[in-house]
Amino acid sequence: MEEENKQQRIFAVQRFKSGESPESICTSLGKSKAWLYKWIGRHLENDDSWSKSRSRRPLTVSTYTSAEIEEIVKIVRLNLYNQDIFCGAQAIHWELEELGVKPLPSIRTINRILSRNELTHRRTGKYGAKGTPYPKLPSLLPNQTHQADLVGPCYLKGPVRFYSLNVVDTATVRCGLHPSLSKSGQSILDGIWAIWTRMGIPNYIQIDNAMSFFGSPTYPRGMGPLIRLCLHNDVEPWFIPMAEPWRNGMIENFNDRYQQMFLGKVVMATEGDLKAGSLIFEQRHNSRYRYSKLGGKTPLKALAATNTKLRFPTEAEAPKHRLKKPETGRYHLVRLIRSDLKLNVFGEIFRVPPEIQLEYVVATINVKEQKLKLFLDKTQVDEFRYKLR
């Protein structure tokens, strides 16, 4: 039996070294990832007897030497890196926590291990700059700009289909989550309102061109529920260029973390589980995850350091769809003008001057004036009558 166990351990380590994923190895062997990392760590000790069983001790006792802990941290970091997901100290700490490693090293200790082993280099980004100037929103203070996205459909055990409205504050990286079984207009109103009650109301909200956000292509001037909600609360929506999701880079990166650290780890069977779990993950992220962009602070510590007074909704319940048409306010679309010189505003096409070809422009819809104004940098280059319905 012992000989059979030794061979299983040897083959498992060989498969890992050959590039096979831990999930595949463990599933096929009926073993946990903690088991696999244990034997990988021992293999790296350069001890010929590494595959032999050692005396068993309770997990609640300090069973690992500092060398073993260090090797496990290195292996976990390598595994996360090879999966092209977040592999910083916080991500490693969460992974070790999920694996049941005892004693659990602190984030500070993990950072020291990574630095000592020169494992602090960052992965290069997925997207490169095009070289064309792009209009960016301010992100110096909390709630100047939020980025939002609708993730889904996703599925619970059951299966139950759901969507998650995810929001990130670009200054403090605070997040807000709101899961829902639909992406209807009322669901979007409920989600944004619930997130605003926890995060505060921003000056700008940056979003993609999903119908859930702008309304219906059949009525491009109808101002969908989100636009109306924003304008009634002095928020200016900004729609990023079509087919350029990296312009919402912060929320896209957060969505990756949400998929890996929440949906990929937490087992949920009911809508109640989903709502409770989403709130726990939101609070955990905001209070525990540390970002280099924040000088090592957590999102909540970064918020506290600014002493910024936030603005919150005055009502507990979200407004009901369909909201009254706003009479004032502005919303914006960023568009790249291609060689055909066409500006696409939610499916409605406008011809534009040739001098802005291959430039990013901002199409601003002024509700009070009922006009669509076109800006290159901050200079107005064209104007159209735009009667809203």
C-alpha positions as CSV (number, residue, x, y, z in Angstrom):
1,M,0.0,0.0,0.0
2,E,2.8,2.4,0.9
3,E,4.6,1.6,-2.3
4,E,1.4,2.3,-4.3
5,N,1.0,5.6,-2.5
6,K,4.6,6.6,-3.3
7,Q,4.1,5.9,-7.0
8,Q,0.9,8.0,-7.0
9,R,2.7,10.9,-5.4
10,I,5.6,10.6,-7.9
11,F,3.3,10.5,-10.9
12,A,1.2,13.4,-9.6
13,V,4.4,15.6,-9.3
14,Q,5.6,14.5,-12.7
15,R,2.3,15.5,-14.3
16,F,2.4,18.9,-12.6
17,K,6.0,19.5,-13.9
18,S,4.8,18.5,-17.4
19,G,2.3,21.4,-17.3
20,E,-0.9,19.7,-16.4
21,S,-3.3,21.8,-14.3
22,P,-3.7,21.0,-10.6
23,E,-7.5,20.8,-11.1
24,S,-7.0,18.0,-13.7
25,I,-4.5,16.1,-11.7
26,C,-6.5,16.2,-8.4
27,T,-9.8,15.4,-10.1
28,S,-8.4,12.3,-11.8
29,L,-6.8,11.1,-8.6
30,G,-9.6,12.0,-6.3
31,K,-7.2,14.2,-4.3
32,S,-7.4,17.7,-3.0
33,K,-5.1,20.6,-4.1
34,A,-3.7,20.7,-0.6
35,W,-2.5,17.1,-1.1
36,L,-0.8,18.0,-4.4
37,Y,0.9,21.1,-3.2
38,K,2.2,19.2,-0.1
39,W,4.0,16.6,-2.3
40,I,5.3,19.2,-4.8
41,G,6.7,21.2,-1.8
42,R,8.4,18.1,-0.5
43,H,9.8,17.2,-3.9
44,L,11.5,20.6,-4.1
45,E,13.4,19.9,-0.9
46,N,15.9,17.8,-2.9
47,D,15.5,14.9,-0.5
48,D,15.5,11.4,-2.2
49,S,12.9,10.2,0.4
50,W,10.5,13.0,-0.4
51,S,7.7,10.6,-1.5
52,K,7.7,8.6,1.7
53,S,5.0,9.2,4.4
54,R,6.0,11.1,7.4
55,S,4.4,11.2,10.8
56,R,0.9,12.7,10.8
57,R,0.0,15.6,13.0
58,P,-3.2,17.6,13.4
59,L,-3.6,20.5,10.9
60,T,-4.1,22.9,13.8
61,V,-0.5,22.4,15.0
62,S,2.4,24.2,13.3
63,T,3.3,21.2,11.1
64,Y,5.2,23.0,8.4
65,T,8.7,24.3,8.7
66,S,9.4,27.8,7.3
67,A,11.1,26.2,4.3
68,E,8.0,24.2,3.6
69,I,5.7,27.2,3.8
70,E,8.0,29.1,1.5
71,E,8.0,26.4,-1.1
72,I,4.2,26.1,-1.0
73,V,3.9,29.9,-1.4
74,K,6.2,29.7,-4.5
75,I,4.2,26.8,-6.0
76,V,0.9,28.5,-5.4
77,R,2.2,31.7,-7.0
78,L,3.5,29.8,-10.0
79,N,0.2,28.0,-10.4
80,L,-1.8,31.2,-10.3
81,Y,0.6,32.9,-12.7
82,N,0.4,30.1,-15.2
83,Q,-3.4,30.3,-15.1
84,D,-3.1,33.9,-16.2
85,I,-4.9,35.1,-13.1
86,F,-4.0,37.4,-10.2
87,C,-0.9,36.1,-8.4
88,G,-0.1,38.8,-5.8
89,A,0.3,38.3,-2.1
90,Q,-3.5,38.7,-1.4
91,A,-4.4,36.2,-4.1
92,I,-1.9,33.7,-2.7
93,H,-3.2,34.3,0.9
94,W,-6.7,33.5,-0.2
95,E,-5.5,30.4,-2.1
96,L,-3.6,29.1,1.0
97,E,-6.7,29.8,3.1
98,E,-8.9,27.8,0.8
99,L,-6.3,24.9,0.9
100,G,-6.4,24.8,4.7
101,V,-2.6,25.5,5.0
102,K,-1.6,25.8,8.7
103,P,0.0,28.0,10.0
104,L,-1.4,30.5,7.5
105,P,1.3,33.0,6.6
106,S,0.3,36.7,6.7
107,I,0.2,38.8,3.6
108,R,3.3,40.6,4.8
109,T,5.1,37.3,5.1
110,I,4.0,36.2,1.7
111,N,5.3,39.5,0.2
112,R,8.7,38.9,1.9
113,I,8.8,35.4,0.4
114,L,8.0,36.7,-3.1
115,S,10.6,39.5,-2.8
116,R,13.3,37.2,-1.5
117,N,12.7,34.8,-4.4
118,E,12.4,37.6,-7.0
119,L,8.8,36.8,-7.8
120,T,7.4,40.3,-7.8
121,H,7.5,41.0,-11.5
122,R,4.2,41.9,-13.1
123,R,2.5,40.3,-16.0
124,T,2.3,42.5,-19.1
125,G,-1.2,43.9,-20.0
126,K,-3.4,42.3,-22.6
127,Y,-3.9,45.5,-24.6
128,G,-1.5,48.0,-26.1
129,A,-2.2,51.7,-26.7
130,K,-3.2,52.6,-30.2
131,G,-1.3,55.9,-30.2
132,T,-4.6,57.8,-30.8
133,P,-5.4,60.3,-28.0
134,Y,-8.3,59.0,-25.9
135,P,-10.6,61.1,-23.6
136,K,-10.3,59.9,-20.0
137,L,-12.5,60.6,-17.0
138,P,-11.0,61.9,-13.7
139,S,-10.1,59.4,-11.0
140,L,-8.3,61.5,-8.4
141,L,-11.1,61.5,-5.7
142,P,-13.6,58.9,-4.5
143,N,-16.7,58.7,-6.6
144,Q,-15.5,61.0,-9.3
145,T,-15.9,58.1,-11.7
146,H,-17.4,54.6,-11.4
147,Q,-16.9,51.9,-14.0
148,A,-19.8,49.4,-14.3
149,D,-20.5,46.1,-16.1
150,L,-23.1,43.4,-16.2
151,V,-21.6,39.9,-15.9
152,G,-23.5,37.0,-17.1
153,P,-25.4,34.9,-17.6
154,C,-23.8,32.8,-14.9
155,Y,-25.2,29.7,-13.3
156,L,-25.7,28.4,-9.8
157,K,-26.0,24.7,-8.9
158,G,-29.5,23.7,-9.8
159,P,-29.1,25.3,-12.4
160,V,-30.2,28.9,-11.7
161,R,-29.3,31.6,-14.2
162,F,-28.3,35.0,-12.9
163,Y,-26.4,38.2,-13.7
164,S,-24.2,40.3,-11.5
165,L,-24.0,44.1,-11.8
166,N,-20.5,45.0,-10.8
167,V,-19.2,48.5,-10.1
168,V,-15.7,49.8,-9.2
169,D,-14.7,53.3,-8.1
170,T,-11.6,54.2,-10.2
171,A,-10.0,56.3,-7.4
172,T,-10.2,53.9,-4.5
173,V,-10.9,50.5,-6.2
174,R,-13.9,50.0,-3.9
175,C,-16.4,47.6,-5.5
176,G,-20.1,47.1,-5.3
177,L,-22.0,43.9,-6.4
178,H,-25.6,43.3,-7.1
179,P,-26.8,39.9,-8.3
180,S,-30.2,39.5,-10.0
181,L,-32.0,36.8,-11.9
182,S,-32.8,39.1,-14.8
183,K,-31.3,42.1,-16.6
184,S,-34.5,44.0,-17.0
185,G,-34.8,47.7,-16.6
186,Q,-36.1,47.5,-13.1
187,S,-33.3,45.1,-12.2
188,I,-30.7,47.6,-13.4
189,L,-32.4,50.4,-11.4
190,D,-32.5,48.2,-8.3
191,G,-28.9,47.2,-8.7
192,I,-27.4,50.6,-9.2
193,W,-29.5,52.1,-6.4
194,A,-28.4,49.3,-4.0
195,I,-24.8,49.9,-4.9
196,W,-25.1,53.6,-4.5
197,T,-26.5,53.2,-1.0
198,R,-23.2,51.5,0.0
199,M,-20.7,53.2,-2.2
200,G,-22.2,56.6,-2.7
201,I,-23.3,58.4,-5.9
202,P,-20.6,59.2,-8.5
203,N,-20.2,62.2,-10.8
204,Y,-19.7,59.9,-13.8
205,I,-20.5,56.3,-14.6
206,Q,-18.6,54.6,-17.4
207,I,-20.3,51.7,-19.1
208,D,-20.3,49.7,-22.4
209,N,-23.0,49.8,-25.0
210,A,-25.2,46.9,-23.8
211,M,-29.0,47.5,-24.3
212,S,-29.4,47.0,-20.5
213,F,-27.6,50.3,-20.1
214,F,-28.7,52.5,-23.0
215,G,-32.2,51.3,-23.7
216,S,-33.5,50.0,-27.0
217,P,-32.0,50.4,-30.5
218,T,-35.5,50.7,-31.8
219,Y,-35.8,54.0,-29.8
220,P,-32.2,55.3,-29.7
221,R,-33.3,58.7,-28.3
222,G,-35.6,57.2,-25.7
223,M,-33.1,57.3,-22.8
224,G,-33.1,53.9,-21.1
225,P,-33.7,53.4,-17.4
226,L,-30.1,53.8,-16.4
227,I,-29.6,57.0,-18.3
228,R,-32.8,58.4,-16.7
229,L,-31.8,57.3,-13.2
230,C,-28.4,58.9,-13.6
231,L,-29.6,62.2,-15.0
232,H,-32.2,62.5,-12.2
233,N,-29.4,62.2,-9.7
234,D,-26.8,64.5,-11.4
235,V,-24.7,61.7,-12.7
236,E,-23.3,61.8,-16.3
237,P,-23.1,58.4,-18.1
238,W,-20.2,57.8,-20.4
239,F,-20.5,55.0,-23.0
240,I,-17.1,53.6,-24.1
241,P,-16.4,52.9,-27.8
242,M,-18.0,49.8,-29.2
243,A,-15.9,46.6,-29.3
244,E,-13.2,48.2,-27.0
245,P,-13.8,46.6,-23.6
246,W,-10.3,47.5,-22.4
247,R,-11.5,51.1,-22.1
248,N,-13.3,49.9,-19.0
249,G,-10.1,48.2,-17.9
250,M,-10.5,48.5,-14.2
251,I,-13.9,46.8,-14.1
252,E,-12.7,44.2,-16.6
253,N,-9.8,43.3,-14.3
254,F,-12.2,43.2,-11.3
255,N,-14.5,40.9,-13.2
256,D,-11.6,38.5,-13.7
257,R,-11.0,38.6,-9.9
258,Y,-14.7,38.1,-9.3
259,Q,-14.8,35.0,-11.5
260,Q,-11.7,33.5,-10.0
261,M,-12.1,34.4,-6.3
262,F,-15.8,34.2,-6.0
263,L,-17.7,32.3,-8.6
264,G,-14.9,29.8,-9.0
265,K,-14.6,29.1,-5.3
266,V,-17.9,29.6,-3.5
267,V,-20.6,26.9,-3.9
268,M,-24.1,28.5,-4.1
269,A,-27.4,26.8,-4.7
270,T,-30.0,29.4,-4.1
271,E,-30.6,33.1,-4.8
272,G,-30.3,33.7,-1.1
273,D,-26.8,32.1,-1.1
274,L,-25.8,34.2,-4.0
275,K,-26.9,37.5,-2.4
276,A,-25.3,36.7,0.9
277,G,-22.1,35.5,-0.8
278,S,-21.9,38.6,-3.1
279,L,-22.1,40.9,-0.1
280,I,-19.5,39.0,1.8
281,F,-17.1,39.1,-1.2
282,E,-17.7,42.8,-1.7
283,Q,-16.9,43.5,2.0
284,R,-13.9,41.2,1.9
285,H,-12.5,42.8,-1.2
286,N,-12.9,46.4,0.1
287,S,-11.5,45.7,3.5
288,R,-8.7,43.2,2.8
289,Y,-7.4,43.5,-0.7
290,R,-4.3,45.7,-1.0
291,Y,-3.4,47.5,-4.3
292,S,-0.1,48.9,-5.4
293,K,-1.9,51.8,-7.1
294,L,-3.2,52.7,-3.6
295,G,0.3,52.5,-2.0
296,G,-0.5,49.2,-0.4
297,K,-3.7,50.4,1.2
298,T,-7.0,48.6,1.1
299,P,-9.9,50.3,-0.8
300,L,-11.5,51.3,2.5
301,K,-8.3,52.6,3.9
302,A,-7.7,54.6,0.7
303,L,-11.2,56.1,1.0
304,A,-10.6,57.1,4.7
305,A,-7.3,58.8,3.8
306,T,-9.1,61.2,1.5
307,N,-11.6,62.6,4.0
308,T,-14.0,62.9,1.2
309,K,-17.7,63.5,1.9
310,L,-19.7,61.1,-0.2
311,R,-23.2,61.7,-1.6
312,F,-25.9,59.0,-1.0
313,P,-29.4,58.4,-2.1
314,T,-32.1,60.0,0.0
315,E,-34.6,57.2,-0.4
316,A,-34.1,53.6,0.7
317,E,-36.0,52.0,-2.2
318,A,-35.0,52.3,-5.8
319,P,-37.3,54.3,-8.1
320,K,-39.8,52.3,-10.2
321,H,-39.5,51.8,-13.9
322,R,-40.6,53.8,-16.0
323,L,-38.9,57.0,-14.8
324,K,-40.1,60.4,-15.9
325,K,-38.1,61.8,-18.8
326,P,-35.3,64.1,-17.5
327,E,-35.4,67.7,-18.5
328,T,-31.8,68.6,-17.9
329,G,-28.4,66.8,-17.8
330,R,-25.9,65.4,-20.2
331,Y,-24.7,61.9,-21.3
332,H,-21.8,61.1,-23.6
333,L,-20.6,58.5,-26.1
334,V,-16.9,58.1,-27.0
335,R,-16.5,56.9,-30.6
336,L,-13.6,56.3,-32.9
337,I,-14.4,57.9,-36.3
338,R,-13.3,55.5,-39.0
339,S,-12.7,56.2,-42.7
340,D,-16.4,56.0,-43.5
341,L,-16.9,59.2,-41.4
342,K,-19.9,57.8,-39.6
343,L,-20.8,58.4,-36.0
344,N,-22.9,55.6,-34.5
345,V,-25.2,56.7,-31.6
346,F,-27.0,53.6,-30.4
347,G,-27.6,52.5,-34.0
348,E,-28.5,56.0,-35.4
349,I,-25.9,57.2,-37.9
350,F,-24.6,60.8,-38.3
351,R,-22.1,62.0,-41.0
352,V,-19.2,63.9,-39.5
353,P,-16.4,66.2,-40.9
354,P,-13.4,64.5,-42.6
355,E,-10.9,66.3,-40.3
356,I,-11.8,64.0,-37.4
357,Q,-11.2,60.8,-39.3
358,L,-9.3,58.2,-37.1
359,E,-9.8,60.3,-34.0
360,Y,-11.6,59.5,-30.8
361,V,-14.4,62.0,-30.3
362,V,-17.0,62.6,-27.6
363,A,-20.6,62.9,-28.6
364,T,-22.4,64.8,-25.9
365,I,-26.2,64.8,-25.7
366,N,-27.5,67.9,-24.0
367,V,-31.0,67.1,-22.7
368,K,-32.1,70.7,-22.0
369,E,-30.9,72.0,-25.4
370,Q,-32.0,68.9,-27.3
371,K,-28.7,68.9,-29.2
372,L,-25.9,66.4,-29.9
373,K,-22.5,68.2,-29.8
374,L,-19.3,66.6,-31.1
375,F,-16.0,67.3,-29.4
376,L,-12.4,66.6,-30.3
377,D,-10.3,67.0,-27.2
378,K,-12.3,69.9,-25.7
379,T,-13.0,71.7,-29.0
380,Q,-16.5,71.4,-30.5
381,V,-16.3,70.3,-34.1
382,D,-20.0,69.7,-35.0
383,E,-23.5,70.0,-33.7
384,F,-26.8,68.2,-34.6
385,R,-30.4,68.8,-33.5
386,Y,-31.4,65.9,-31.3
387,K,-35.0,65.8,-30.2
388,L,-35.3,63.2,-27.4
389,R,-38.4,61.0,-27.2
